[in-house]
Amino acid sequence: MSIELPVQKQLEAYNARDIEAFMRWWADDAQYYEFPTRLVANGTAEIKARHEARFGELNLHGKLIGRMTVGDVVVDQEVVTRTFPEGAGEIDVLAIYQIEHGKIARAWFKMGKPRLHGAATSKCCNDTHRG
């Protein structure tokens, strides 16, 4: 089995909003972190609970931008489209997965700032030079 397979399959299940298929790729004692060290879900019950509401978002989609593997670690760069409390938009995500025995054992997520769809872009200055 490719070290990337659990990561790819959970991304496919995420995009299908299929919680059972998504959870199949997580170890029972998996740990889910906000990068670098804030544990936000410990074990499959907490990981599942964290994703159940999100999977109800009809626009939910993770677009894979790039992937690399080093040993037992897979790193994905994604742009995730979803519905934030402020409205629909997208966010850059760096996802780091440690794979053990064909399942995701630990994952760390570094999130960018949400970009809301339809949000007005701010216009800066009339200044045409850099100073």
PABAVEX-740400 format. One record per residue: x, y, z of N, C-alpha, C, O in turn. Coordinates in pm, whole numbers, plus 32768, in hexadecimal, padded with zeros to 4 digits. Last residue first. Layout:
N
XYZXYZXYZXYZ ...
//
This chain:
131
82ED94C47F498345951B7F93838594DD800883D2951E804F 828094A67DFF82A394647E7D830394BB7EC8836094F47E8E 8170955A7D6281FC95317D71821194EC7DF781BF94F67E52 807295B67D5C809A955D7CEF812C95347CF9815E94EF7C9F 7F6E95EA7E3B7FFF95F17E2A802A958B7DC0800995157DCC 7E7895D77E8C7E8896097E047F1B960F7DDF7F3E96357D6F 7E3A94B47F607E7195367F3A7E6C955A7EA57E5E95037E4F 7D8793967F2D7DE693E77F787DFA946A7F307DC3947E7EC3 7C5B92FF7F4C7CB293497EF27D0A93A27F467CDB93EF7F9B 7BED91BB7F977C1192417FC67C7192817F637CCC92407F2F 7AE291187EFF7B7391227F117B9391AF7F3A7B5B92107F06 79C4908D7F957A0190FD7F4D7A9690FD7F677AC490E67FD7 79728F3A7F6E799C8FA77FC779E090137F757A2D8FF57F19 79378E627ED178E58ED97EC1790A8F4B7F1D78C98FB37F1B 79A48D7F7FC379798D947F3979218E107F3378C98E237F88 7AA68DC780AA7A178DB6808F79FA8DD17FFD7A318E2D7FC1 7BAC8D1C81167B8C8D7F80AF7AFA8D6880887AD88D02804C 7C468CDF82537BD88CCA81F47BCA8D3F81937BDA8DB381B7 7DA58CB482697D308D06828A7CC28CEC82247CDE8CE481AD 7E1E8B6482977E2F8BF082737DB78C3F82A27D6C8C1282F9 7E7C8A6883817E168AAB83317E408B3A83117E7C8B7F8363 7F09893983A97F2B89C883AE7ECD8A0D834D7ECE89F182D5 7EE2881284557EA8886A83F07ECE88FA840C7EB5892F8478 7F5286C9847D7F62875584A67F2E87AB84347F4B879083BF 7F14858384F47F0785E684897F10867184C67EDC868B8532 7F5C842A85257F6084B485557F55851084DE7F8584F28471 7F11834884997F24833F852A7F2283CA856A7EEC83DC85D8 7E6182C183997E92834183CA7E98833984627E32832784A5 7ED6817783397E6F81D783647EB1825883947F28825B83B2 7F9980B983067F3780D3829E7EC7813382C57E658140827D 804180BE83E97FF1804783CD7F7F8064836C7F118030837B 803C821983F0806B81A18434800C812F84157F92813E8424 8092835A837E804E82DD83618090826B83AF810A825D83AF 804D84A483BC80AA843983DB805E83B583D07FF683A38410 801585C282F67FDF85438329805084E2834780AA84D082F4 7FC6870B82DF803886B282F48002863483387FC9863A83A5 7F4F880882127F29879382627F9F873282677FD6870C8200 7F04894D81ED7F7788F481E87F57888282477F47889782BF 7E148A03813F7E2E89A381AA7EAE8956818A7EC18925811B 7D5F8B2980FD7DD68AD980E27DF18A81815B7DE78AAD81CD 7C038B3C80C17C728B4E811E7CE68AF580F37CD18A8380C8 7AD78BE2804F7B3F8B7C80477BB28BA180A57BBF8C1380D1 79718C01807D79F58C3180577A578BBE804D7A318B4A8044 78398C7880FB78878C1B80AA790D8C57808379188CD0806C 782E8D10824977FF8CF581C1785C8C95817878C08C6781AF 78758D20835178608D9F830A782E8D8C827A78088DED8239 789F8C17839978318C6183DA78108CE48391779E8D118393 78DE8B7D8255790C8BB282D678968BF7831978318C1082D7 78CB8A75818878798AE181BC78A98B058248789E8AB582A5 79E08A3980A0797C8A12810579298A8A812D793D8AF880FA 7AF989BE80027A808A0F7FF27A1B89DC80577A0489648063 7C4E89B680307BCE897D805B7B6089E4804A7B698A54807E 7D6889627F907D0D89D37F9F7C8589967FBC7C4F894B7F6B 7E9388C4800F7E0A88C37FDC7DCD894E7FE37DF989A4802F 7FA387FA801C7F7D888780127EF588877FCF7EE6884F7F62 800586EF80EF7FAD872280857FA187B9808F7F9687F080FC 80F28604813F80CE8691814E807C86BB80D580A786AC8063 812C84E481F680F6851A817A80CA85A88196808585C381F9 821E8412828881D48491828F81AB84BE820281FC84BE81A5 82D1834682928246832682B481EE83A282BD817F839C82F3 839F83CB819C838F835E81FC82FD833E821482B4831F81B6 82F784C68112837C84AD814A836B844281B5832F845C821E 824185408002824F84D8806782E084CD8091833A84CA803C 815E86407F9281E386037F9981E785A1800E819B85AC806E 808186EA7EBA809486847F21812686567F1C816086467EB1 7FA787FF7E66802587B47E5F803087527ED17FF187627F39 7E9988387E5F7EF4888A7E107F7988417DFD7FB388457D91 7D5D87B47E717DE987967E877E3F87E87E287E2F87DF7DAE 7C4B88437EFD7C9488397E7E7D2888257E9C7D68887B7EDA 7B3B87DA7FA97BCA87F07FB97C0F87DA7F347C0E876A7EFF 79FC88597FE57A5688197F847AE6883E7FA27B0788B37FB4 78AE88A38028792C88748060797F882C7FF5795087CF7FB4 77B388FD7FEB7820892E7F9878A988FA7FC4790F89217F8B 7707889480AA76FC88658020776F88907FC8778C884F7F63 7754882481E177658898818A7769886A80F877C5882280D0 775A8740827676D68770824B76DE87E981EF7678881181B5 7858872582CB783186D4825977A486F48229777B86C681BE 785687C183B1789887F58339786D87A882BD785E87E28252 77DE871284667797878D843D77D287C383BC778887EF8363 78AC8645847178208629844D77D686A5841E779486A183B6 79AD868384CE7991868B843F78FE867A841A78D7869F83AB 79B3866185E079E786DE85A979BE86F1851679AE876284E8 7961855985F9790885C586287931864B85ED78DC869D85CB 7A4B84D9859679CA84CD8551796C853E8578792F857D8522 7B01851E865D7B1A854885D27A98854385837A7B859E8535 7A8C84A2873B7A98853487397AB2856886AC7A8085D28686 7A9C839486EA7A1A83CF87107A208467870979C384A686D7 7BAE836286BC7B51836C864B7ACB83A986717A8D83EB861E 7C92843587797C4683BB875E7BDC83D186F47BB5844286D6 7C77857887C27CC6850587EC7C71848787DB7C1284728826 7C9A86BB87477C48864287477CA385CB87647D0D85BC8729 7D4F878287737CC287AA876B7C64873187647BEB873F8779 7E7A87E887FC7E28877287E27D95879A87E37D6387CF8846 7F6188BB87847EDE88BF87C97E89884787A07E5688418730 805888D48700804B887687717FC3887387B57FB4882D8819 80608983861E80B8890F8624809588A9869180B188328681 7F3C891085767FCE891F85747FF9899485CB7FBD89FF85C3 7E56885F861C7E6588E185DC7EFB88FC85E77F3288FF8655 7E4486FA85F67E7C877386317E6687EE85DA7E6387E6855F 7DD685CB86587DBA863285F47DE186B886327DA686E28695 7E27847586747E2784F986B27E26856286447E6C855585DF 7D98832C868B7DD2839C863F7DC7841E868E7D6C843386DD 7D4B823486E67D85829287467DC7830B87027E228348873A 7CF281B685FC7C9681C7866E7CC8822E86D27C798278870C 7D5C826384D37D758201853D7D17821E85B27CF2829185C9 7C9B82A483B17CD682D9842C7CE8826984917C8D821884A4 7C0B824582DF7C9A825C82C97CE2829683417D5882B7833A 7AFF823E831E7B4381BF83067BDB81CE83007C23816D8319 7A9B834083197ACE830D83987B1A828983897B6D826883DD 7A428355820E7AAB83AD82427AEC837082BD7B67836D82C8 796E82A2820879E4828781B47A5B82DA81E37ACC82AB81E1 78C6832F82BC78F182A682DA796D8282828979CB824882BF 78988429824278DD842282C37910839682E1797C8387831B 78AF84B1811F788B842C814F78D8841081D0794C83E581CD 78DA858380727893859C80EF785C8519812977EC8513815B 797F856F7FA278FD852E7F9078A285468009782D85228007 7A5D85E780147A19862C7FA5799185EF7F86793986357F54 7A99852080D07A7C85AA80FC7A2D85F2809079C7863280AB 7ADB844F80237A64844280797A3984CA80AE79C184E580B9 7BC684BB7FB57B5584987F5E7AD4848D7FAF7A6C84BE7F84 7C5F84CD80A07C3D854780567BC6852D7FF97B6C85807FEF 7C7983C080E27C2C8415813E7C0A849980FB7BA184D28118 7D12836E80037C8B833680177C3A838C80787BC1839D8064 7E0283FC80277DB284107FAF7D2283E17FC57CC384267F9E 7E558392811E7E3E842281117DE6843E80987D89848E80A0 7E75828080E87E1382AC814C7DF1834181407D7E83698155 7F43829280107EBA82607FFB7E57828C80667DEB82BB8042 804982D680417FEC834280227F5A8314801D7EFF83678024 80D181EA805B80C4823C80D5805E82AC80C0802282DC8120 803880DB7FAD8080815B7FA9806881A8802A7FFA81A78061 80567F898000800080008000805A807C800080BB8083804B 
//
